[in-house]
Amino acid sequence: MSRADQILSELRPGLSEDVLAQIPALIEALAGAGRIVCHGVGREGLMMKALAMRLYHLGCDAHVVGDMTTPAVGSGDVLLLSAGPGHFSTIAALAGVARSAGARVICVTAEPDGAVPRLADLAVHLPAQTMASDAQATSILPMGSLYEALMFLFFEVLVLDLRDHLGVAPEVMRAKHTNLE
């Protein structure tokens, strides 16, 4: 089996019916949000930024924690976090701030029994090896790459389903893409 085939076979369980069955609840939360603020650390953070960009292309009021133009969150808003291993102290602190302000907290994770997912209003479980679990490596991919790749693919399915739910045409999404490249 080639490396590419092995990677694809490792990703397949993360896109199973059971995993994708979490998308409708996520769509409901995001479609009803006033604003959506995304955050993750490291490469997980890059996947969260990619999702924030697509949410913006869909017409959502989407932002990324740490950007100087990110507004405060409050009632009716969603803080969408990634905590692959189930806990990061910075992620837990941000979840606490958002909850105190009245925002809903959604956590994407590989460890749904972790501290941050248990604090969240909604936890989305993506079953994959993370950097924290790579000592018992089962994936050919290094560190947390399997989880991060699965995040990207899961988010793309989410965006397509959310686009349909919101009734956003592909050309509307393209029109929101920057022309400053």
PyMOL commands that place a pseudoatom at each C-alpha (Angstrom):
pseudoatom trace, name=CA, resn=MET, resi=1, chain=A, elem=C, hetatm=0, pos=[0.000, 0.000, 0.000]
pseudoatom trace, name=CA, resn=SER, resi=2, chain=A, elem=C, hetatm=0, pos=[1.372, 3.429, -0.921]
pseudoatom trace, name=CA, resn=ARG, resi=3, chain=A, elem=C, hetatm=0, pos=[1.764, 6.132, 1.698]
pseudoatom trace, name=CA, resn=ALA, resi=4, chain=A, elem=C, hetatm=0, pos=[-1.021, 8.121, 0.036]
pseudoatom trace, name=CA, resn=ASP, resi=5, chain=A, elem=C, hetatm=0, pos=[-3.355, 5.121, 0.183]
pseudoatom trace, name=CA, resn=GLN, resi=6, chain=A, elem=C, hetatm=0, pos=[-2.456, 4.547, 3.835]
pseudoatom trace, name=CA, resn=ILE, resi=7, chain=A, elem=C, hetatm=0, pos=[-3.174, 8.186, 4.718]
pseudoatom trace, name=CA, resn=LEU, resi=8, chain=A, elem=C, hetatm=0, pos=[-6.529, 8.051, 2.927]
pseudoatom trace, name=CA, resn=SER, resi=9, chain=A, elem=C, hetatm=0, pos=[-7.444, 4.843, 4.759]
pseudoatom trace, name=CA, resn=GLU, resi=10, chain=A, elem=C, hetatm=0, pos=[-6.540, 6.503, 8.084]
pseudoatom trace, name=CA, resn=LEU, resi=11, chain=A, elem=C, hetatm=0, pos=[-8.762, 9.507, 7.287]
pseudoatom trace, name=CA, resn=ARG, resi=12, chain=A, elem=C, hetatm=0, pos=[-11.812, 7.473, 6.217]
pseudoatom trace, name=CA, resn=PRO, resi=13, chain=A, elem=C, hetatm=0, pos=[-13.050, 6.598, 9.780]
pseudoatom trace, name=CA, resn=GLY, resi=14, chain=A, elem=C, hetatm=0, pos=[-12.990, 10.291, 10.630]
pseudoatom trace, name=CA, resn=LEU, resi=15, chain=A, elem=C, hetatm=0, pos=[-15.536, 10.954, 7.896]
pseudoatom trace, name=CA, resn=SER, resi=16, chain=A, elem=C, hetatm=0, pos=[-17.866, 8.089, 8.823]
pseudoatom trace, name=CA, resn=GLU, resi=17, chain=A, elem=C, hetatm=0, pos=[-21.640, 8.474, 9.068]
pseudoatom trace, name=CA, resn=ASP, resi=18, chain=A, elem=C, hetatm=0, pos=[-21.386, 8.723, 12.853]
pseudoatom trace, name=CA, resn=VAL, resi=19, chain=A, elem=C, hetatm=0, pos=[-18.880, 11.561, 12.674]
pseudoatom trace, name=CA, resn=LEU, resi=20, chain=A, elem=C, hetatm=0, pos=[-20.750, 13.443, 9.942]
pseudoatom trace, name=CA, resn=ALA, resi=21, chain=A, elem=C, hetatm=0, pos=[-23.999, 13.033, 11.929]
pseudoatom trace, name=CA, resn=GLN, resi=22, chain=A, elem=C, hetatm=0, pos=[-22.639, 15.784, 14.224]
pseudoatom trace, name=CA, resn=ILE, resi=23, chain=A, elem=C, hetatm=0, pos=[-22.874, 18.368, 11.444]
pseudoatom trace, name=CA, resn=PRO, resi=24, chain=A, elem=C, hetatm=0, pos=[-26.611, 19.256, 11.751]
pseudoatom trace, name=CA, resn=ALA, resi=25, chain=A, elem=C, hetatm=0, pos=[-26.243, 20.375, 15.395]
pseudoatom trace, name=CA, resn=LEU, resi=26, chain=A, elem=C, hetatm=0, pos=[-23.161, 22.389, 14.425]
pseudoatom trace, name=CA, resn=ILE, resi=27, chain=A, elem=C, hetatm=0, pos=[-25.041, 23.986, 11.519]
pseudoatom trace, name=CA, resn=GLU, resi=28, chain=A, elem=C, hetatm=0, pos=[-27.911, 24.924, 13.819]
pseudoatom trace, name=CA, resn=ALA, resi=29, chain=A, elem=C, hetatm=0, pos=[-25.522, 26.588, 16.269]
pseudoatom trace, name=CA, resn=LEU, resi=30, chain=A, elem=C, hetatm=0, pos=[-23.543, 28.449, 13.609]
pseudoatom trace, name=CA, resn=ALA, resi=31, chain=A, elem=C, hetatm=0, pos=[-26.533, 29.522, 11.496]
pseudoatom trace, name=CA, resn=GLY, resi=32, chain=A, elem=C, hetatm=0, pos=[-28.184, 30.995, 14.588]
pseudoatom trace, name=CA, resn=ALA, resi=33, chain=A, elem=C, hetatm=0, pos=[-25.090, 32.784, 15.875]
pseudoatom trace, name=CA, resn=GLY, resi=34, chain=A, elem=C, hetatm=0, pos=[-24.773, 36.541, 15.902]
pseudoatom trace, name=CA, resn=ARG, resi=35, chain=A, elem=C, hetatm=0, pos=[-21.037, 36.307, 15.428]
pseudoatom trace, name=CA, resn=ILE, resi=36, chain=A, elem=C, hetatm=0, pos=[-18.661, 33.386, 15.327]
pseudoatom trace, name=CA, resn=VAL, resi=37, chain=A, elem=C, hetatm=0, pos=[-15.142, 33.628, 16.712]
pseudoatom trace, name=CA, resn=CYS, resi=38, chain=A, elem=C, hetatm=0, pos=[-12.730, 30.765, 15.982]
pseudoatom trace, name=CA, resn=HIS, resi=39, chain=A, elem=C, hetatm=0, pos=[-9.559, 29.717, 17.767]
pseudoatom trace, name=CA, resn=GLY, resi=40, chain=A, elem=C, hetatm=0, pos=[-7.059, 26.924, 18.073]
pseudoatom trace, name=CA, resn=VAL, resi=41, chain=A, elem=C, hetatm=0, pos=[-3.362, 26.658, 18.817]
pseudoatom trace, name=CA, resn=GLY, resi=42, chain=A, elem=C, hetatm=0, pos=[-0.567, 25.577, 16.498]
pseudoatom trace, name=CA, resn=ARG, resi=43, chain=A, elem=C, hetatm=0, pos=[-1.621, 23.773, 13.345]
pseudoatom trace, name=CA, resn=GLU, resi=44, chain=A, elem=C, hetatm=0, pos=[-5.105, 23.284, 14.802]
pseudoatom trace, name=CA, resn=GLY, resi=45, chain=A, elem=C, hetatm=0, pos=[-5.269, 27.075, 14.828]
pseudoatom trace, name=CA, resn=LEU, resi=46, chain=A, elem=C, hetatm=0, pos=[-4.456, 27.171, 11.126]
pseudoatom trace, name=CA, resn=MET, resi=47, chain=A, elem=C, hetatm=0, pos=[-7.410, 24.867, 10.426]
pseudoatom trace, name=CA, resn=MET, resi=48, chain=A, elem=C, hetatm=0, pos=[-9.633, 27.105, 12.558]
pseudoatom trace, name=CA, resn=LYS, resi=49, chain=A, elem=C, hetatm=0, pos=[-8.485, 30.133, 10.558]
pseudoatom trace, name=CA, resn=ALA, resi=50, chain=A, elem=C, hetatm=0, pos=[-9.314, 28.281, 7.336]
pseudoatom trace, name=CA, resn=LEU, resi=51, chain=A, elem=C, hetatm=0, pos=[-12.802, 27.593, 8.688]
pseudoatom trace, name=CA, resn=ALA, resi=52, chain=A, elem=C, hetatm=0, pos=[-13.251, 31.221, 9.771]
pseudoatom trace, name=CA, resn=MET, resi=53, chain=A, elem=C, hetatm=0, pos=[-12.400, 32.324, 6.236]
pseudoatom trace, name=CA, resn=ARG, resi=54, chain=A, elem=C, hetatm=0, pos=[-15.000, 29.982, 4.733]
pseudoatom trace, name=CA, resn=LEU, resi=55, chain=A, elem=C, hetatm=0, pos=[-17.604, 31.126, 7.269]
pseudoatom trace, name=CA, resn=TYR, resi=56, chain=A, elem=C, hetatm=0, pos=[-16.899, 34.695, 6.191]
pseudoatom trace, name=CA, resn=HIS, resi=57, chain=A, elem=C, hetatm=0, pos=[-17.286, 33.649, 2.538]
pseudoatom trace, name=CA, resn=LEU, resi=58, chain=A, elem=C, hetatm=0, pos=[-20.721, 32.272, 3.499]
pseudoatom trace, name=CA, resn=GLY, resi=59, chain=A, elem=C, hetatm=0, pos=[-21.686, 35.686, 4.846]
pseudoatom trace, name=CA, resn=CYS, resi=60, chain=A, elem=C, hetatm=0, pos=[-21.298, 34.844, 8.528]
pseudoatom trace, name=CA, resn=ASP, resi=61, chain=A, elem=C, hetatm=0, pos=[-19.912, 37.433, 10.916]
pseudoatom trace, name=CA, resn=ALA, resi=62, chain=A, elem=C, hetatm=0, pos=[-16.776, 35.342, 11.476]
pseudoatom trace, name=CA, resn=HIS, resi=63, chain=A, elem=C, hetatm=0, pos=[-13.546, 36.287, 13.233]
pseudoatom trace, name=CA, resn=VAL, resi=64, chain=A, elem=C, hetatm=0, pos=[-10.358, 34.768, 14.666]
pseudoatom trace, name=CA, resn=VAL, resi=65, chain=A, elem=C, hetatm=0, pos=[-9.198, 35.247, 18.254]
pseudoatom trace, name=CA, resn=GLY, resi=66, chain=A, elem=C, hetatm=0, pos=[-6.119, 37.462, 18.303]
pseudoatom trace, name=CA, resn=ASP, resi=67, chain=A, elem=C, hetatm=0, pos=[-6.907, 39.479, 15.181]
pseudoatom trace, name=CA, resn=MET, resi=68, chain=A, elem=C, hetatm=0, pos=[-6.991, 43.160, 15.998]
pseudoatom trace, name=CA, resn=THR, resi=69, chain=A, elem=C, hetatm=0, pos=[-10.440, 43.535, 14.421]
pseudoatom trace, name=CA, resn=THR, resi=70, chain=A, elem=C, hetatm=0, pos=[-12.071, 40.715, 16.429]
pseudoatom trace, name=CA, resn=PRO, resi=71, chain=A, elem=C, hetatm=0, pos=[-14.966, 42.165, 18.441]
pseudoatom trace, name=CA, resn=ALA, resi=72, chain=A, elem=C, hetatm=0, pos=[-16.078, 41.116, 21.900]
pseudoatom trace, name=CA, resn=VAL, resi=73, chain=A, elem=C, hetatm=0, pos=[-18.398, 38.117, 22.165]
pseudoatom trace, name=CA, resn=GLY, resi=74, chain=A, elem=C, hetatm=0, pos=[-21.645, 38.067, 24.085]
pseudoatom trace, name=CA, resn=SER, resi=75, chain=A, elem=C, hetatm=0, pos=[-25.108, 36.616, 24.175]
pseudoatom trace, name=CA, resn=GLY, resi=76, chain=A, elem=C, hetatm=0, pos=[-26.073, 35.041, 20.859]
pseudoatom trace, name=CA, resn=ASP, resi=77, chain=A, elem=C, hetatm=0, pos=[-22.456, 34.593, 19.744]
pseudoatom trace, name=CA, resn=VAL, resi=78, chain=A, elem=C, hetatm=0, pos=[-20.396, 31.417, 19.398]
pseudoatom trace, name=CA, resn=LEU, resi=79, chain=A, elem=C, hetatm=0, pos=[-16.779, 30.799, 20.339]
pseudoatom trace, name=CA, resn=LEU, resi=80, chain=A, elem=C, hetatm=0, pos=[-15.693, 27.852, 18.192]
pseudoatom trace, name=CA, resn=LEU, resi=81, chain=A, elem=C, hetatm=0, pos=[-12.551, 26.238, 19.611]
pseudoatom trace, name=CA, resn=SER, resi=82, chain=A, elem=C, hetatm=0, pos=[-10.294, 23.333, 18.789]
pseudoatom trace, name=CA, resn=ALA, resi=83, chain=A, elem=C, hetatm=0, pos=[-8.789, 21.317, 21.623]
pseudoatom trace, name=CA, resn=GLY, resi=84, chain=A, elem=C, hetatm=0, pos=[-7.611, 18.160, 19.892]
pseudoatom trace, name=CA, resn=PRO, resi=85, chain=A, elem=C, hetatm=0, pos=[-6.074, 16.592, 23.009]
pseudoatom trace, name=CA, resn=GLY, resi=86, chain=A, elem=C, hetatm=0, pos=[-9.003, 17.746, 25.145]
pseudoatom trace, name=CA, resn=HIS, resi=87, chain=A, elem=C, hetatm=0, pos=[-7.207, 20.467, 27.052]
pseudoatom trace, name=CA, resn=PHE, resi=88, chain=A, elem=C, hetatm=0, pos=[-5.023, 23.496, 26.540]
pseudoatom trace, name=CA, resn=SER, resi=89, chain=A, elem=C, hetatm=0, pos=[-4.895, 26.040, 29.355]
pseudoatom trace, name=CA, resn=THR, resi=90, chain=A, elem=C, hetatm=0, pos=[-5.276, 28.968, 26.950]
pseudoatom trace, name=CA, resn=ILE, resi=91, chain=A, elem=C, hetatm=0, pos=[-8.284, 27.352, 25.251]
pseudoatom trace, name=CA, resn=ALA, resi=92, chain=A, elem=C, hetatm=0, pos=[-9.904, 26.657, 28.629]
pseudoatom trace, name=CA, resn=ALA, resi=93, chain=A, elem=C, hetatm=0, pos=[-9.354, 30.283, 29.676]
pseudoatom trace, name=CA, resn=LEU, resi=94, chain=A, elem=C, hetatm=0, pos=[-10.942, 31.619, 26.473]
pseudoatom trace, name=CA, resn=ALA, resi=95, chain=A, elem=C, hetatm=0, pos=[-13.907, 29.272, 26.915]
pseudoatom trace, name=CA, resn=GLY, resi=96, chain=A, elem=C, hetatm=0, pos=[-14.405, 30.661, 30.414]
pseudoatom trace, name=CA, resn=VAL, resi=97, chain=A, elem=C, hetatm=0, pos=[-14.292, 34.262, 29.204]
pseudoatom trace, name=CA, resn=ALA, resi=98, chain=A, elem=C, hetatm=0, pos=[-16.801, 33.547, 26.436]
pseudoatom trace, name=CA, resn=ARG, resi=99, chain=A, elem=C, hetatm=0, pos=[-19.196, 31.715, 28.754]
pseudoatom trace, name=CA, resn=SER, resi=100, chain=A, elem=C, hetatm=0, pos=[-18.994, 34.563, 31.287]
pseudoatom trace, name=CA, resn=ALA, resi=101, chain=A, elem=C, hetatm=0, pos=[-19.936, 36.977, 28.500]
pseudoatom trace, name=CA, resn=GLY, resi=102, chain=A, elem=C, hetatm=0, pos=[-22.948, 34.837, 27.558]
pseudoatom trace, name=CA, resn=ALA, resi=103, chain=A, elem=C, hetatm=0, pos=[-21.578, 33.274, 24.368]
pseudoatom trace, name=CA, resn=ARG, resi=104, chain=A, elem=C, hetatm=0, pos=[-22.025, 29.602, 23.492]
pseudoatom trace, name=CA, resn=VAL, resi=105, chain=A, elem=C, hetatm=0, pos=[-18.846, 27.523, 23.401]
pseudoatom trace, name=CA, resn=ILE, resi=106, chain=A, elem=C, hetatm=0, pos=[-18.332, 24.810, 20.811]
pseudoatom trace, name=CA, resn=CYS, resi=107, chain=A, elem=C, hetatm=0, pos=[-15.274, 22.581, 21.010]
pseudoatom trace, name=CA, resn=VAL, resi=108, chain=A, elem=C, hetatm=0, pos=[-13.882, 20.398, 18.232]
pseudoatom trace, name=CA, resn=THR, resi=109, chain=A, elem=C, hetatm=0, pos=[-11.774, 17.647, 19.760]
pseudoatom trace, name=CA, resn=ALA, resi=110, chain=A, elem=C, hetatm=0, pos=[-10.330, 14.163, 19.441]
pseudoatom trace, name=CA, resn=GLU, resi=111, chain=A, elem=C, hetatm=0, pos=[-10.866, 13.651, 23.184]
pseudoatom trace, name=CA, resn=PRO, resi=112, chain=A, elem=C, hetatm=0, pos=[-14.516, 14.373, 24.073]
pseudoatom trace, name=CA, resn=ASP, resi=113, chain=A, elem=C, hetatm=0, pos=[-13.941, 13.487, 27.738]
pseudoatom trace, name=CA, resn=GLY, resi=114, chain=A, elem=C, hetatm=0, pos=[-11.272, 16.198, 28.043]
pseudoatom trace, name=CA, resn=ALA, resi=115, chain=A, elem=C, hetatm=0, pos=[-11.671, 19.219, 30.289]
pseudoatom trace, name=CA, resn=VAL, resi=116, chain=A, elem=C, hetatm=0, pos=[-12.464, 21.758, 27.550]
pseudoatom trace, name=CA, resn=PRO, resi=117, chain=A, elem=C, hetatm=0, pos=[-15.044, 19.645, 25.665]
pseudoatom trace, name=CA, resn=ARG, resi=118, chain=A, elem=C, hetatm=0, pos=[-16.816, 18.929, 28.960]
pseudoatom trace, name=CA, resn=LEU, resi=119, chain=A, elem=C, hetatm=0, pos=[-17.104, 22.705, 29.546]
pseudoatom trace, name=CA, resn=ALA, resi=120, chain=A, elem=C, hetatm=0, pos=[-18.493, 23.327, 26.067]
pseudoatom trace, name=CA, resn=ASP, resi=121, chain=A, elem=C, hetatm=0, pos=[-22.138, 23.701, 25.129]
pseudoatom trace, name=CA, resn=LEU, resi=122, chain=A, elem=C, hetatm=0, pos=[-21.441, 21.418, 22.172]
pseudoatom trace, name=CA, resn=ALA, resi=123, chain=A, elem=C, hetatm=0, pos=[-18.487, 19.087, 21.610]
pseudoatom trace, name=CA, resn=VAL, resi=124, chain=A, elem=C, hetatm=0, pos=[-17.709, 17.755, 18.137]
pseudoatom trace, name=CA, resn=HIS, resi=125, chain=A, elem=C, hetatm=0, pos=[-15.694, 14.540, 18.237]
pseudoatom trace, name=CA, resn=LEU, resi=126, chain=A, elem=C, hetatm=0, pos=[-13.214, 13.943, 15.416]
pseudoatom trace, name=CA, resn=PRO, resi=127, chain=A, elem=C, hetatm=0, pos=[-11.624, 10.550, 16.100]
pseudoatom trace, name=CA, resn=ALA, resi=128, chain=A, elem=C, hetatm=0, pos=[-7.974, 10.906, 15.188]
pseudoatom trace, name=CA, resn=GLN, resi=129, chain=A, elem=C, hetatm=0, pos=[-4.488, 10.821, 16.623]
pseudoatom trace, name=CA, resn=THR, resi=130, chain=A, elem=C, hetatm=0, pos=[-3.347, 14.178, 17.982]
pseudoatom trace, name=CA, resn=MET, resi=131, chain=A, elem=C, hetatm=0, pos=[0.093, 15.410, 18.914]
pseudoatom trace, name=CA, resn=ALA, resi=132, chain=A, elem=C, hetatm=0, pos=[-0.697, 14.524, 22.539]
pseudoatom trace, name=CA, resn=SER, resi=133, chain=A, elem=C, hetatm=0, pos=[-1.473, 10.908, 21.608]
pseudoatom trace, name=CA, resn=ASP, resi=134, chain=A, elem=C, hetatm=0, pos=[1.348, 10.324, 19.137]
pseudoatom trace, name=CA, resn=ALA, resi=135, chain=A, elem=C, hetatm=0, pos=[3.442, 8.381, 21.646]
pseudoatom trace, name=CA, resn=GLN, resi=136, chain=A, elem=C, hetatm=0, pos=[1.077, 5.493, 20.904]
pseudoatom trace, name=CA, resn=ALA, resi=137, chain=A, elem=C, hetatm=0, pos=[1.285, 6.345, 17.209]
pseudoatom trace, name=CA, resn=THR, resi=138, chain=A, elem=C, hetatm=0, pos=[-1.048, 4.399, 14.986]
pseudoatom trace, name=CA, resn=SER, resi=139, chain=A, elem=C, hetatm=0, pos=[-0.881, 6.835, 12.077]
pseudoatom trace, name=CA, resn=ILE, resi=140, chain=A, elem=C, hetatm=0, pos=[1.803, 7.073, 9.432]
pseudoatom trace, name=CA, resn=LEU, resi=141, chain=A, elem=C, hetatm=0, pos=[1.432, 10.856, 9.726]
pseudoatom trace, name=CA, resn=PRO, resi=142, chain=A, elem=C, hetatm=0, pos=[3.609, 12.597, 12.319]
pseudoatom trace, name=CA, resn=MET, resi=143, chain=A, elem=C, hetatm=0, pos=[2.357, 14.139, 15.530]
pseudoatom trace, name=CA, resn=GLY, resi=144, chain=A, elem=C, hetatm=0, pos=[-1.138, 15.651, 15.129]
pseudoatom trace, name=CA, resn=SER, resi=145, chain=A, elem=C, hetatm=0, pos=[-1.297, 15.718, 11.345]
pseudoatom trace, name=CA, resn=LEU, resi=146, chain=A, elem=C, hetatm=0, pos=[-4.083, 13.134, 11.150]
pseudoatom trace, name=CA, resn=TYR, resi=147, chain=A, elem=C, hetatm=0, pos=[-6.346, 15.223, 13.387]
pseudoatom trace, name=CA, resn=GLU, resi=148, chain=A, elem=C, hetatm=0, pos=[-5.486, 18.444, 11.554]
pseudoatom trace, name=CA, resn=ALA, resi=149, chain=A, elem=C, hetatm=0, pos=[-6.138, 16.903, 8.126]
pseudoatom trace, name=CA, resn=LEU, resi=150, chain=A, elem=C, hetatm=0, pos=[-9.419, 15.504, 9.391]
pseudoatom trace, name=CA, resn=MET, resi=151, chain=A, elem=C, hetatm=0, pos=[-10.379, 18.943, 10.725]
pseudoatom trace, name=CA, resn=PHE, resi=152, chain=A, elem=C, hetatm=0, pos=[-9.890, 20.434, 7.270]
pseudoatom trace, name=CA, resn=LEU, resi=153, chain=A, elem=C, hetatm=0, pos=[-11.950, 17.745, 5.522]
pseudoatom trace, name=CA, resn=PHE, resi=154, chain=A, elem=C, hetatm=0, pos=[-14.714, 17.763, 8.153]
pseudoatom trace, name=CA, resn=PHE, resi=155, chain=A, elem=C, hetatm=0, pos=[-14.897, 21.565, 7.939]
pseudoatom trace, name=CA, resn=GLU, resi=156, chain=A, elem=C, hetatm=0, pos=[-15.214, 21.425, 4.145]
pseudoatom trace, name=CA, resn=VAL, resi=157, chain=A, elem=C, hetatm=0, pos=[-18.215, 19.075, 4.458]
pseudoatom trace, name=CA, resn=LEU, resi=158, chain=A, elem=C, hetatm=0, pos=[-19.622, 21.392, 7.130]
pseudoatom trace, name=CA, resn=VAL, resi=159, chain=A, elem=C, hetatm=0, pos=[-19.216, 24.439, 4.860]
pseudoatom trace, name=CA, resn=LEU, resi=160, chain=A, elem=C, hetatm=0, pos=[-20.972, 22.722, 1.951]
pseudoatom trace, name=CA, resn=ASP, resi=161, chain=A, elem=C, hetatm=0, pos=[-23.887, 21.679, 4.168]
pseudoatom trace, name=CA, resn=LEU, resi=162, chain=A, elem=C, hetatm=0, pos=[-24.040, 25.119, 5.830]
pseudoatom trace, name=CA, resn=ARG, resi=163, chain=A, elem=C, hetatm=0, pos=[-23.987, 26.770, 2.397]
pseudoatom trace, name=CA, resn=ASP, resi=164, chain=A, elem=C, hetatm=0, pos=[-27.022, 24.702, 1.406]
pseudoatom trace, name=CA, resn=HIS, resi=165, chain=A, elem=C, hetatm=0, pos=[-28.758, 25.434, 4.718]
pseudoatom trace, name=CA, resn=LEU, resi=166, chain=A, elem=C, hetatm=0, pos=[-28.199, 29.181, 4.347]
pseudoatom trace, name=CA, resn=GLY, resi=167, chain=A, elem=C, hetatm=0, pos=[-29.043, 29.152, 0.631]
pseudoatom trace, name=CA, resn=VAL, resi=168, chain=A, elem=C, hetatm=0, pos=[-25.768, 30.794, -0.364]
pseudoatom trace, name=CA, resn=ALA, resi=169, chain=A, elem=C, hetatm=0, pos=[-24.809, 30.382, -4.018]
pseudoatom trace, name=CA, resn=PRO, resi=170, chain=A, elem=C, hetatm=0, pos=[-21.182, 29.501, -4.871]
pseudoatom trace, name=CA, resn=GLU, resi=171, chain=A, elem=C, hetatm=0, pos=[-20.813, 32.747, -6.827]
pseudoatom trace, name=CA, resn=VAL, resi=172, chain=A, elem=C, hetatm=0, pos=[-21.778, 34.722, -3.711]
pseudoatom trace, name=CA, resn=MET, resi=173, chain=A, elem=C, hetatm=0, pos=[-18.984, 32.987, -1.829]
pseudoatom trace, name=CA, resn=ARG, resi=174, chain=A, elem=C, hetatm=0, pos=[-16.503, 33.788, -4.625]
pseudoatom trace, name=CA, resn=ALA, resi=175, chain=A, elem=C, hetatm=0, pos=[-17.598, 37.440, -4.598]
pseudoatom trace, name=CA, resn=LYS, resi=176, chain=A, elem=C, hetatm=0, pos=[-16.620, 37.696, -0.913]
pseudoatom trace, name=CA, resn=HIS, resi=177, chain=A, elem=C, hetatm=0, pos=[-13.084, 36.459, -1.642]
pseudoatom trace, name=CA, resn=THR, resi=178, chain=A, elem=C, hetatm=0, pos=[-10.389, 39.090, -1.433]
pseudoatom trace, name=CA, resn=ASN, resi=179, chain=A, elem=C, hetatm=0, pos=[-9.126, 40.769, -4.587]
pseudoatom trace, name=CA, resn=LEU, resi=180, chain=A, elem=C, hetatm=0, pos=[-5.929, 41.983, -2.864]
pseudoatom trace, name=CA, resn=GLU, resi=181, chain=A, elem=C, hetatm=0, pos=[-3.742, 39.015, -3.679]
for i in range(1, 181): cmd.bond("trace and resi %d" % i, "trace and resi %d" % (i + 1))
show_as sticks, trace
zoom trace
